[in-house]
Each structure stands twice: as structure tokens, then as C-alpha cells.
Amino acid sequence: MSITRHGITDGPHGRAIVRRAVVRGDTVYLCGVTPDPAGDIGSRTKHVLNRIDHLQPQTSTDKSKRLMVAVWLSDRRRFEAHNAAWNA
């Protein structure tokens, strides 16, 4: 089964250090999709979702096919605002 990589970030000496999306068969793995540090949790959530949406056409998929998402919040009290942005 072939593996393709997308959204590669180069590090020192031209070595790839991060691959934002890796496709193996029918499964797409995303990694390190984080927001810019500015803004509230709602705008940060929207920023991450926009970054994911930008990667998905490169991987021949769309958000209707997401199976699992891990979200790391620094403060549990921000969950409601995050969830509102997520659901929108």
C-alpha cells in the first residue's frame, strides 16, 4: 500500500521535519495542526479548522469523512467556546 505525504515543512539542511498530512490507503493522518497564538479560543478553533480544510483537497477527502479528532485545550473552561466554534 503506497504512502503519500503533503504539507511538508523543511527543517535545517533541507530535511523534512513535519508532514502535515500522510495518506496510506483510504486513511489520512493529520499532525501538528495548531492555531496562531493570537485571538480567543473561538478564533483559534476556526483557524485550525481552516488549516485542516486547506489540507483536505490535497488528500482527496473532506470533513464529512472525519472519524476522530483529538483536541487539546489548555483550560477546560474554554470547552464551551471551542465547541461553539467547532459546531458552527
N, C-alpha and C positions, 0 to 999 in steps of 0.2 A: 504494500500500500504506500503510495507516494506521500511525501510531506512537503508542503509549501509554506513559506514564511513571508509575512507582509509587515510593513511599518517598521522597518529595521532602523535602529539608531546606532550610528557609528561611535565607537569609543576611541581611545588612543591608538595610534598606528593603523587606523582604518579598520580595526576589528569590530565586528558587530557585537554589541553588548546587550541590546534589548530587541526582542521581536514582539511587537505589539499584538500580532495575531499569527497563530500557527494552525494550519489546516491539515488534518490527517483523515483521509476518507471523507465521511459526512460530518465530522466533528470539528468545530472551530474553537480554539482556546485563545482567550484574550488575557493579556498580562500587563500589569503596570499602568492601567488607565486611571490617571489621577487628575484632579482639577488644578487650576491655578490657585494659589493660596488666597487671592482676594475674593471678597464677597461673603455673603451669608451661606448657610447650608443649602438653601433652595437653589441659589445661582450656581453653587459648586456641583450640586447633583445634576442640574441641567447641562453644565459644561461637560461632565463625564459622559452623560448620555449622548451629547452631540459628538464627542470624540469616538464613541462606540459606533454611532450611526455612520460616521465617516469611514470607519474601517470595514464595515459590513459589506459594502458593494465589492470591495477588493477580494472578499472571501466568498462571494456568491451566496450570501444569506441575508436575512433581515430579522428585525426584532420579534417577529411572530414566532420564530423558531428557537428562542432562548429557553434553555432548560433550567439553568441555575445561574445565580449571580450572588457573589459574596460581597457584601458591603461592610466596610469598616468605618464606624463612626467614633470620633474621639470622645463624644459625650452623648450618653443615652437620651438626654433631654432634647437632643436635636432630631430625634427619630420622627416625630410628627411632621416637622417642617420638611425633612428629607422625603418622607413618604408622600407628602402632598405633591412635591415636585416630581417624584417618581411616577405617581399615578396620572399626573397631567400628561 
